[in-house]
Amino acid sequence: MISPKSYEDIADYIEKSERLVLFFTADWCPDCQFIYPALPEIEEKFSTFTFLRIDRDDFLDLAKTWDVYGIPSFIVLEDGKEIGRFVSKARKTKAEIMAFLADLEGKTQA
């Protein structure tokens, strides 16, 4: 999981990555802490996606731009355009995240 250090880093990934998952999180968030251990397995299973871990508090303007008010949240981009989002205040399970990404993977380019 890549943790960008600046808005410029994020913009570069959005511009250059064909398939990108923006994972909005915060270290104080208990629901985020719950899912952290499953993320390596999720990344491995969906290796065609590039995963960016974006601390919502460090990039609040970006979270507002993407209408992310609940965390953890996932926004998936393909060629810089949003193709799906899993955004809510509710806790997300590994199975839910994997089902969400599997559905999108089937709809995107191979």
C-alpha positions as CSV (number, residue, x, y, z in Angstrom):
1,M,0.0,0.0,0.0
2,I,1.4,3.3,-1.0
3,S,1.1,6.3,1.4
4,P,1.5,9.5,-0.6
5,K,3.2,12.4,1.1
6,S,1.7,15.3,-0.9
7,Y,-1.2,16.3,-3.1
8,E,1.2,16.2,-6.0
9,D,2.0,12.6,-5.3
10,I,-1.7,11.7,-5.4
11,A,-2.2,13.7,-8.6
12,D,0.7,11.8,-10.2
13,Y,-0.8,8.4,-9.3
14,I,-4.3,9.4,-10.5
15,E,-2.7,10.6,-13.8
16,K,-0.4,7.7,-14.3
17,S,-2.2,4.6,-12.9
18,E,-4.6,2.7,-15.0
19,R,-6.4,1.2,-12.1
20,L,-6.3,2.9,-8.7
21,V,-7.9,2.4,-5.3
22,L,-8.0,5.5,-3.1
23,F,-8.3,4.1,0.4
24,F,-9.4,7.0,2.7
25,T,-8.5,6.3,6.4
26,A,-7.3,7.7,9.6
27,D,-5.2,6.1,12.3
28,W,-7.6,7.1,15.1
29,C,-10.5,5.3,13.3
30,P,-11.4,2.0,14.9
31,D,-13.1,0.7,11.8
32,C,-10.0,1.5,9.8
33,Q,-7.9,-0.4,12.4
34,F,-10.2,-3.3,12.0
35,I,-9.5,-3.7,8.3
36,Y,-5.8,-2.9,8.3
37,P,-4.7,-6.5,8.9
38,A,-6.7,-7.7,5.8
39,L,-5.3,-5.1,3.4
40,P,-2.1,-7.1,2.4
41,E,-4.2,-10.0,1.3
42,I,-6.7,-7.8,-0.5
43,E,-3.9,-6.1,-2.3
44,E,-2.3,-9.4,-3.3
45,K,-5.6,-10.7,-4.6
46,F,-6.3,-7.6,-6.6
47,S,-2.8,-6.9,-7.8
48,T,-4.0,-5.3,-11.0
49,F,-5.0,-2.3,-8.9
50,T,-2.6,0.2,-7.3
51,F,-3.7,1.0,-3.7
52,L,-3.1,4.4,-2.2
53,R,-3.6,4.8,1.6
54,I,-4.8,8.4,2.0
55,D,-5.0,9.8,5.6
56,R,-8.2,11.8,5.5
57,D,-7.0,14.2,8.1
58,D,-3.8,15.0,6.2
59,F,-5.7,15.4,2.9
60,L,-9.0,16.8,4.1
61,D,-9.5,19.0,0.9
62,L,-9.2,15.8,-1.2
63,A,-11.7,14.0,0.9
64,K,-14.1,16.8,0.5
65,T,-13.5,16.9,-3.2
66,W,-14.3,13.2,-3.5
67,D,-17.3,13.6,-1.0
68,V,-15.7,11.3,1.5
69,Y,-17.2,12.0,4.9
70,G,-17.2,8.5,6.4
71,I,-14.1,6.3,6.8
72,P,-12.8,3.8,5.9
73,S,-13.8,4.5,2.3
74,F,-12.7,3.2,-1.1
75,I,-12.9,5.0,-4.4
76,V,-11.8,3.1,-7.5
77,L,-10.5,4.9,-10.6
78,E,-9.7,3.6,-14.0
79,D,-7.7,5.9,-16.3
80,G,-8.4,8.8,-13.8
81,K,-12.2,8.3,-13.9
82,E,-14.2,7.0,-11.0
83,I,-15.7,3.6,-11.7
84,G,-16.9,2.7,-8.2
85,R,-17.0,3.6,-4.6
86,F,-17.5,1.9,-1.3
87,V,-18.1,5.0,0.9
88,S,-20.0,5.0,4.2
89,K,-19.5,5.4,7.9
90,A,-20.1,1.7,8.6
91,R,-17.4,-0.8,9.4
92,K,-16.4,-2.8,6.3
93,T,-15.4,-6.4,6.3
94,K,-12.7,-8.1,4.3
95,A,-15.4,-10.1,2.4
96,E,-17.3,-6.9,1.6
97,I,-14.2,-5.1,0.3
98,M,-13.2,-8.1,-1.8
99,A,-16.7,-8.5,-3.3
100,F,-16.7,-4.8,-4.1
101,L,-13.3,-5.0,-5.9
102,A,-14.2,-8.3,-7.6
103,D,-17.3,-6.7,-9.1
104,L,-15.3,-3.8,-10.4
105,E,-12.5,-6.0,-11.7
106,G,-15.0,-7.8,-13.8
107,K,-16.2,-4.5,-15.4
108,T,-12.7,-3.1,-16.1
109,Q,-10.2,-3.9,-18.7
110,A,-8.2,-7.1,-18.2
